[in-house]
Amino acid sequence: MKSKMFASGGLIALGAVGMWLSSRMSWLTVETFDDKSGAAANGIVGAVWAPEIQSIGLALIAGVVATLILGKLGRRVVGVLSAVLAVVASWSPMMLLSGGEEGVDKQRALDLLTSGSASQRANAPVTVADWAQVEAVHIHSAGPALTLLCCAVALLGAVVMIRRPGEVKKQKSSAYETPEVRRERIAEDLESDPQSGRVLWDALDAGVDPTDLDENAAGSDKARTRDVKGK
């Protein structure tokens, strides 16, 4: 169960990292022309065309980290949210690939280029003229396809986390545990697993003699046997 919990978190984290990396790839090349500068070709990366992908990737990583301290219900909630985010992140690349070059919003591509945000360099943005015309748009399918694959990986991890959130390990001892409570706990551990080396060491550390417990348990068994025979 614990291994499945780490596997689901690992899949979500892997998908999130893959989303971030694929969003840095070039998704589009836009060819423009204006009567002063002439023809130009500029690329648009996935983080510019679909800026939500990087934010979703960070949110997924934060969710995976949160599962380390959450209980079963909390992990299931994180799993549901991660599944929703993975589906949302897949929307833009899916629409881009399914629509083809004819389905690309050329006006939006031109707006990104004229604003300079497509170059992602605030100090020296590369822009095109406002009156430029979009001649052609070419889709680089590798970036969107890889993003879709990473979304699927994150979705798979989210589904596993929802179905198998893992068990919360109970704390066996505490720094604020009283000696009486500790001895009672160790006595229960000795009864359930008397051959455990860890339990024996805990008993000796707490000043509990395991042999005394065994003798007391044997004496109790004998007493119960005499009572049964007497009846």
C-alpha positions in Angstrom: 0.0 0.0 0.0 2.8 2.4 0.9 4.6 1.6 -2.3 1.5 2.4 -4.4 1.2 5.7 -2.6 4.7 6.7 -3.6 4.2 5.4 -7.1 1.1 7.5 -7.6 2.9 10.6 -6.2 5.9 9.8 -8.4 3.7 9.6 -11.5 2.0 12.9 -10.8 5.4 14.6 -10.1 6.8 13.0 -13.3 3.9 14.3 -15.3 4.3 17.8 -13.8 8.0 18.0 -14.6 7.3 16.8 -18.1 4.6 19.5 -18.6 7.1 22.2 -17.5 9.8 20.9 -19.9 7.5 20.5 -22.8 6.1 24.0 -22.3 9.6 25.3 -23.0 9.6 23.8 -26.4 8.6 25.6 -29.6 4.9 24.9 -30.4 4.4 27.3 -33.3 6.3 29.1 -36.0 4.5 32.2 -37.3 5.5 33.7 -40.6 4.6 37.4 -41.0 5.1 40.1 -43.6 4.9 43.9 -43.5 5.8 46.4 -46.2 8.7 47.9 -44.2 10.5 45.0 -42.5 9.6 42.4 -45.0 9.1 38.8 -44.2 9.9 37.3 -40.7 9.5 34.0 -38.9 9.1 33.9 -35.2 8.5 30.9 -32.8 6.1 30.7 -30.0 6.8 28.3 -27.1 4.2 26.4 -25.2 4.5 28.5 -22.1 3.4 31.5 -24.1 0.7 29.9 -26.1 -0.7 28.0 -23.0 0.6 29.8 -19.9 -1.6 27.8 -17.6 0.5 24.6 -18.1 3.4 25.9 -16.0 1.1 27.0 -13.2 -0.6 23.6 -13.3 2.7 21.9 -13.1 3.7 23.8 -10.0 0.3 23.1 -8.4 0.8 19.4 -9.0 4.2 19.4 -7.4 2.8 21.2 -4.4 0.0 18.6 -4.1 2.5 15.7 -4.2 4.5 17.3 -1.4 1.3 17.9 0.6 0.5 14.2 0.4 3.5 13.4 2.6 1.7 14.9 5.6 -1.9 14.3 4.8 -4.1 11.4 5.7 -6.1 9.1 3.4 -8.9 11.6 2.9 -6.5 14.4 2.2 -4.6 12.3 -0.3 -7.9 11.4 -2.1 -8.7 15.1 -2.3 -5.3 15.9 -3.8 -5.8 13.0 -6.2 -9.1 14.5 -7.4 -7.7 18.0 -7.8 -4.7 16.6 -9.6 -6.9 14.7 -12.0 -8.9 17.9 -12.8 -5.7 19.9 -13.3 -4.3 17.2 -15.6 -7.4 17.4 -17.8 -7.3 21.2 -17.9 -3.7 21.2 -18.9 -4.4 18.9 -21.8 -7.0 21.2 -23.3 -4.7 23.6 -25.2 -2.3 21.1 -26.7 -5.2 18.8 -27.7 -7.1 21.7 -29.4 -3.9 22.7 -31.2 -3.2 19.2 -32.5 -6.8 18.4 -33.4 -7.5 21.7 -35.2 -4.3 21.7 -37.3 -2.7 24.7 -38.8 -6.0 25.9 -40.2 -7.5 25.9 -36.7 -4.8 28.1 -35.1 -6.1 31.5 -34.0 -3.8 33.7 -36.2 -5.0 36.9 -34.6 -3.9 35.7 -31.2 -0.6 34.6 -32.6 -0.1 38.1 -34.0 -1.1 39.7 -30.8 1.5 37.7 -28.9 4.2 38.7 -31.4 3.3 42.4 -31.5 3.3 42.6 -27.7 6.7 41.0 -27.5 5.6 38.4 -25.0 6.4 35.6 -27.5 10.1 36.3 -27.2 9.9 36.1 -23.3 12.6 38.7 -23.0 11.3 41.8 -21.1 14.6 43.7 -21.5 14.9 43.1 -25.3 11.5 41.9 -26.7 11.3 40.8 -30.3 8.2 42.3 -31.8 6.6 42.6 -35.2 4.7 45.6 -36.5 1.1 46.1 -35.7 0.2 46.2 -39.4 2.0 43.0 -40.2 0.0 40.2 -41.8 0.2 36.5 -40.8 1.2 34.6 -43.9 1.4 31.1 -42.4 1.4 29.2 -39.1 3.3 26.0 -38.7 2.7 23.6 -35.7 5.6 21.7 -34.1 3.7 18.7 -32.9 6.4 17.3 -30.6 5.8 19.9 -27.8 2.0 19.6 -27.6 2.2 15.8 -28.0 4.7 15.5 -25.2 2.5 17.7 -23.0 -0.5 15.4 -23.7 1.6 12.4 -22.7 2.7 14.0 -19.5 -0.9 15.0 -18.7 -1.9 11.3 -19.2 0.9 10.2 -16.8 -0.3 12.7 -14.2 -3.9 11.6 -14.6 -2.9 8.0 -14.1 -1.1 8.9 -10.9 -4.1 10.8 -9.7 -6.4 7.9 -10.3 -4.1 5.5 -8.5 -3.9 8.0 -5.6 -7.7 8.2 -5.4 -8.1 4.5 -5.4 -5.1 3.6 -3.2 -4.3 6.6 -1.0 -2.2 4.4 1.4 -2.4 3.9 5.1 -1.4 6.4 7.8 1.4 4.9 9.9 0.5 5.0 13.5 3.0 6.5 15.9 4.2 3.8 18.2 5.9 6.0 20.7 6.1 9.6 21.8 8.5 11.7 23.7 5.6 12.7 25.9 4.5 9.1 26.6 4.3 8.3 30.3 6.2 5.3 31.6 3.0 3.5 32.5 1.6 3.9 29.1 4.8 2.9 27.5 5.0 -0.3 29.5 1.4 -1.2 28.6 2.2 -0.6 25.0 5.3 -2.8 25.2 3.4 -5.5 26.9 0.8 -5.5 24.1 3.7 -5.6 21.5 5.3 -8.6 23.3 2.0 -10.5 23.3 1.4 -9.8 19.6 5.0 -10.4 18.5 7.2 -11.8 21.2 10.0 -12.8 18.8 10.6 -9.3 17.4 14.0 -8.0 18.1 12.8 -4.4 18.1 10.1 -5.2 20.7 12.6 -6.9 22.9 15.0 -4.0 22.8 12.1 -1.6 23.5 11.1 -3.7 26.5 14.7 -3.7 27.9 15.0 0.0 27.3 11.8 0.6 29.2 12.9 -1.7 32.1 10.4 -4.4 31.3 11.6 -8.0 31.6 10.2 -10.0 28.7 10.6 -13.3 30.7 8.4 -12.0 33.5 5.7 -11.3 31.0 6.0 -14.8 29.6 5.9 -16.3 33.1 2.9 -14.2 34.0 1.2 -15.2 30.8 2.0 -18.9 31.4 0.7 -18.6 35.0 -2.5 -17.1 33.7 -3.0 -19.8 31.2 -2.5 -22.5 33.9 -5.0 -20.8 36.2 -7.5 -20.7 33.4 -6.9 -24.4 32.7 -7.5 -25.3 36.3 -10.7 -23.3 36.4 -12.0 -25.1 33.3 -11.2 -28.5 34.8 -12.8 -27.6 38.1 -16.0 -26.7 36.3 
